[in-house]
Amino acid sequence: MGNAKKNYAPVGVFDSGVGGLTVAREIMRQLPEENVVYFGDTARVPYGSKSKNNIIRFSRQIIRFLLTKEVKAIVIACNTASALALETVQEEVDIPVIGVIEPGARAAVRETKNGCIGVAGTEATIRSQTYTRVIQRLRPDARVIGKACPLFVPLVEEGFAKHPITEEVIDIYLSEMKKTDIDTMILGCTHYPLLRSRIISYFGEAVHIVNPAYETAMDLKAVLEENGIRNDSGQPGTYRFYVSDAAEKFTEFAGSILPYDVDATRQINIEEY
């Protein structure tokens, strides 16, 4: 499998919007030689309130689009789509597809001392109980406390991460969890690392905050190595960005969180795929 063409092929990364850029950012840091094609489904964000059938349909369309870019592996950089669509689409394509839930759950199980783990996520992710299942498969006696935080995504997307209103919303959603004996909490939505410093200061030293974006990049590295398709060209990777709507707003946001300037984002009609 380790033919050169395949090694230079890009990695596809997709999310409902800008949140998956936290995963793309970690891939750029940990795997600087990989080329990345990113798709943000900005026309249909947020995913967290949508049904499973729709999330699977959206994911299939996006994967069909990414396959036209000849990607060698796909990262579903969205917890909702990882929870609801990953298993389905893994069976439908013949390249590796990884999600963000498994790596985050594994890191939480590794970090926790008392086995009590919190998960903040979208309504769909929390309702699916996917984190609970994965965590308890790794550690059967673990207690998992999930909390849906639906306003976090629009707050991040609208640029309110550093605004005082966000502190209030964090308190409203997470005050109950703060009273429990969790010692580890997973940021179970790729938008949430953009609130990470706020959430860390809210919980204080006692709670370890897991950022699945980093863990996912490390998983991708392992998967590329196992399949003999890692890019070892010695050249820095190139990055291409596509969205289903509002390209300018996306470009501006991406430029603010990625380690380099995003020059252009192309808008495509995802319903054609």
Protein Blocks (a to p, Z undefined) as FASTA:
>chain_A
ZZfklmmpccddddfblmmmmmmmmmmmmmmmbccdddddfklccfklpcfklmmmmmmm
mmmmmmmnopabdcdfbfklmmmmmmmmmmmpccdcddfklmmmmmmmmmpmnlpacddd
dfklmmnommmmmmmmmmmmbccdddddfklmmmmmnopmmgmklmmmmmmmmmmmmmmm
cfbdcdfbfklmmmmmmmmmmnommlccddfklmmmmmmmmmmmmnopaccehpacdddd
ddfbhkllmmmmmmmmmcbdcfbdcdddfklZZ
